Amino acid sequence: MSDIHALIPAAGSGSRMGAEIPKQYQPLAGRPLIQYAVGVLCAHARIVQVFVVLSPEDTHFRRQDWSAYKDRLSPLYCGGDTRAASVLNGLMAMADAVEPDDWVMVHDAARPCLTAPLIDRLINEVADDTVGGLLAVPVADTLKHADATNRVVSTAPRDHLWQAQTPQMFRYRLLLEALRKATGGSVTDEASAVEQMGLHPRLVMGSPGNLKVTWPEDSRFAEIALKTNC
């Protein structure tokens, strides 16, 4: 099997958290949020290298103690204005370290509850796929379409709807091409860029515990999940 590399886009400001420091460095259960994603990916035996895409102005990353990960962790100070731009810049910056057919596993810095079994499941189900895939969970809640005044316009049928998570795993060459060609603000994750090429990524069952810390109250749920091993 081709090598697997991980990429963590971590150049955002996390403005929705309303804090003075970027979300990825805010404390969660006694550790900076980003350390959880870095730790689980660096510890996985099948991942060769973990790249973290940071803002060129980032001054927080180097203040953390990353000595436990030695040569497996590579910071890249090339983040862009959007997630897609950061991932694309990261892919170009890591070009000398990967082969075109190597896998790149992109994971949110704000998903601290990723586990080794979830990584194994993604790898095992996607390794022989011609496109690639992502962790996701079927939508359980009822979804509503709203108008500009926050009145319900209609109820969306939830059959066959899944909520995307990360990691998302694609061949380096394919993902680089997809992000270079991606257009419009609809590209909010790697899979949506690949979809714009007319391809169909594989959905791999994730976990509700693999939550993303977006709002301040999410931190409390993440701490609970971490205490129960997600």
C-alpha positions as CSV (number, residue, x, y, z in Angstrom):
1,M,0.0,0.0,0.0
2,S,1.1,3.6,-0.7
3,D,2.3,5.7,2.2
4,I,-0.3,7.6,4.3
5,H,0.4,11.2,5.4
6,A,-1.8,13.4,7.6
7,L,-2.5,17.1,7.1
8,I,-4.1,19.3,9.8
9,P,-5.3,22.7,8.6
10,A,-4.9,25.0,11.6
11,A,-4.6,28.5,10.2
12,G,-8.0,29.8,11.3
13,S,-8.8,32.3,14.0
14,G,-11.8,30.4,15.5
15,S,-13.7,33.7,15.8
16,R,-17.0,31.9,16.7
17,M,-15.4,30.8,19.9
18,G,-15.1,34.5,21.0
19,A,-11.7,34.0,22.6
20,E,-8.5,36.1,22.4
21,I,-6.4,33.2,21.0
22,P,-7.1,31.0,18.0
23,K,-9.5,28.1,18.8
24,Q,-6.9,25.5,18.1
25,Y,-4.8,26.7,21.1
26,Q,-7.5,27.1,23.6
27,P,-7.3,24.7,26.5
28,L,-9.4,21.6,26.6
29,A,-9.1,19.3,29.6
30,G,-5.8,20.8,30.4
31,R,-4.2,20.7,27.0
32,P,-4.4,22.9,23.9
33,L,-7.1,21.7,21.6
34,I,-4.7,21.0,18.7
35,Q,-2.6,18.6,20.7
36,Y,-5.3,16.0,20.6
37,A,-5.5,15.8,16.8
38,V,-1.7,15.9,16.5
39,G,-1.2,13.2,19.1
40,V,-3.6,10.6,17.8
41,L,-2.3,11.0,14.2
42,C,1.4,11.0,15.2
43,A,0.9,7.9,17.3
44,H,-0.7,5.9,14.5
45,A,1.7,3.3,13.0
46,R,0.4,3.6,9.5
47,I,0.8,7.3,9.2
48,V,4.2,8.3,8.0
49,Q,4.2,12.0,8.6
50,V,1.9,14.6,10.1
51,F,1.9,18.1,8.5
52,V,0.2,21.1,10.3
53,V,-0.7,24.1,8.1
54,L,-0.4,27.3,10.2
55,S,-0.9,30.9,9.5
56,P,2.3,32.7,8.5
57,E,1.7,34.9,11.5
58,D,1.2,32.1,14.0
59,T,3.3,32.5,17.1
60,H,1.5,29.9,19.3
61,F,2.6,26.6,17.7
62,R,6.3,26.9,18.5
63,R,5.5,27.7,22.2
64,Q,4.0,24.2,22.6
65,D,6.0,21.2,23.6
66,W,6.0,18.9,20.6
67,S,9.2,16.9,21.5
68,A,7.2,13.7,21.9
69,Y,6.6,13.5,18.2
70,K,10.2,14.3,17.1
71,D,10.6,13.9,13.3
72,R,7.0,12.8,12.6
73,L,5.5,16.3,12.9
74,S,6.1,19.1,10.3
75,P,4.7,22.6,10.7
76,L,4.0,24.5,7.5
77,Y,3.5,28.3,7.8
78,C,1.5,28.7,4.6
79,G,-2.1,28.9,5.7
80,G,-4.6,30.7,3.5
81,D,-7.8,32.7,4.0
82,T,-10.1,29.6,3.8
83,R,-9.8,26.0,4.7
84,A,-9.6,25.0,1.1
85,A,-6.7,27.5,0.5
86,S,-4.9,26.2,3.6
87,V,-5.1,22.6,2.5
88,L,-4.1,23.5,-1.1
89,N,-1.1,25.5,0.2
90,G,-0.2,22.7,2.5
91,L,-0.3,20.1,-0.3
92,M,2.0,22.2,-2.4
93,A,4.4,22.8,0.5
94,M,4.7,19.1,1.2
95,A,5.2,18.1,-2.4
96,D,8.8,17.0,-2.0
97,A,7.9,14.6,0.9
98,V,5.1,12.6,-0.9
99,E,4.6,10.6,-4.0
100,P,1.6,11.3,-6.4
101,D,-0.2,8.1,-5.4
102,D,0.4,8.5,-1.6
103,W,-2.7,9.0,0.5
104,V,-3.3,12.3,2.4
105,M,-5.6,12.1,5.4
106,V,-6.9,15.6,6.2
107,H,-8.2,16.1,9.7
108,D,-9.7,19.1,11.6
109,A,-7.6,20.6,14.4
110,A,-10.9,21.1,16.2
111,R,-11.9,17.4,16.3
112,P,-10.1,16.3,19.5
113,C,-11.9,12.9,19.9
114,L,-10.6,11.0,16.9
115,T,-9.5,7.5,17.9
116,A,-7.1,4.9,16.4
117,P,-10.0,2.5,15.6
118,L,-11.7,5.2,13.5
119,I,-8.5,5.8,11.7
120,D,-8.1,2.1,11.1
121,R,-11.7,1.8,9.8
122,L,-11.1,4.7,7.3
123,I,-7.9,3.2,6.1
124,N,-9.2,-0.3,5.7
125,E,-12.3,0.8,3.8
126,V,-10.7,3.4,1.6
127,A,-7.3,1.8,0.8
128,D,-8.5,0.0,-2.3
129,D,-11.0,2.6,-3.3
130,T,-10.4,4.3,-6.7
131,V,-11.6,7.7,-5.3
132,G,-11.1,7.9,-1.6
133,G,-13.5,8.6,1.2
134,L,-14.3,10.2,4.5
135,L,-15.7,9.5,7.9
136,A,-19.4,10.5,8.3
137,V,-22.5,9.7,10.2
138,P,-26.1,9.4,9.0
139,V,-28.2,12.4,9.8
140,A,-30.5,11.7,12.7
141,D,-32.2,15.0,13.3
142,T,-35.0,16.6,11.3
143,L,-33.6,19.3,9.0
144,K,-35.5,22.5,8.1
145,H,-35.1,25.0,5.3
146,A,-35.5,28.6,6.5
147,D,-36.2,31.9,4.8
148,A,-34.4,35.2,5.6
149,T,-36.6,35.8,8.6
150,N,-35.9,32.3,10.2
151,R,-39.3,30.9,9.3
152,V,-39.5,27.3,8.2
153,V,-40.0,27.0,4.4
154,S,-39.9,23.2,4.2
155,T,-38.6,20.1,5.9
156,A,-35.8,18.3,4.2
157,P,-36.1,14.6,3.8
158,R,-33.2,13.0,5.7
159,D,-33.1,9.7,3.8
160,H,-29.6,9.1,2.5
161,L,-28.2,12.3,4.2
162,W,-24.9,12.0,6.1
163,Q,-23.0,14.5,8.2
164,A,-19.4,14.8,7.0
165,Q,-16.6,14.4,9.5
166,T,-12.8,14.1,9.3
167,P,-10.4,12.6,8.5
168,Q,-11.0,12.7,4.8
169,M,-8.6,10.6,2.8
170,F,-7.6,11.0,-0.9
171,R,-4.6,10.3,-3.1
172,Y,-2.2,13.3,-3.1
173,R,-2.4,13.9,-6.9
174,L,-6.2,13.7,-7.0
175,L,-6.7,16.0,-4.0
176,L,-4.2,18.5,-5.3
177,E,-6.0,18.6,-8.7
178,A,-9.4,18.8,-7.1
179,L,-8.5,21.8,-4.9
180,R,-6.8,23.6,-7.7
181,K,-9.9,23.3,-9.9
182,A,-12.4,24.0,-7.1
183,T,-14.7,26.9,-7.5
184,G,-17.2,28.7,-5.4
185,G,-17.8,28.8,-1.7
186,S,-19.4,25.4,-1.7
187,V,-16.0,23.7,-1.1
188,T,-16.1,23.5,2.6
189,D,-14.3,20.1,2.8
190,E,-12.0,18.0,0.7
191,A,-14.8,15.7,-0.4
192,S,-16.8,18.6,-1.9
193,A,-13.8,19.5,-4.1
194,V,-13.5,16.0,-5.3
195,E,-17.2,15.8,-6.0
196,Q,-16.9,18.9,-8.3
197,M,-14.7,16.6,-10.5
198,G,-17.7,14.3,-11.0
199,L,-16.3,11.7,-8.5
200,H,-18.1,10.0,-5.6
201,P,-16.1,9.6,-2.4
202,R,-16.9,6.7,-0.2
203,L,-18.7,7.3,3.1
204,V,-17.2,5.4,6.0
205,M,-19.1,5.1,9.3
206,G,-17.7,7.6,11.8
207,S,-18.9,8.3,15.3
208,P,-21.0,10.9,17.0
209,G,-18.2,11.2,19.5
210,N,-15.9,12.5,16.8
211,L,-17.3,16.0,17.3
212,K,-16.0,19.3,16.1
213,V,-15.5,22.1,18.6
214,T,-17.1,25.2,16.9
215,W,-19.0,27.0,19.6
216,P,-18.0,27.5,23.3
217,E,-20.5,25.0,24.6
218,D,-18.9,22.3,22.3
219,S,-15.9,22.2,24.6
220,R,-17.9,20.8,27.5
221,F,-19.2,18.0,25.3
222,A,-15.7,17.3,24.0
223,E,-14.3,17.1,27.6
224,I,-17.0,14.5,28.4
225,A,-16.2,12.5,25.3
226,L,-12.5,12.6,26.1
227,K,-13.2,11.3,29.7
228,T,-15.0,8.3,28.2
229,N,-12.4,7.7,25.5
230,C,-14.7,9.2,22.9
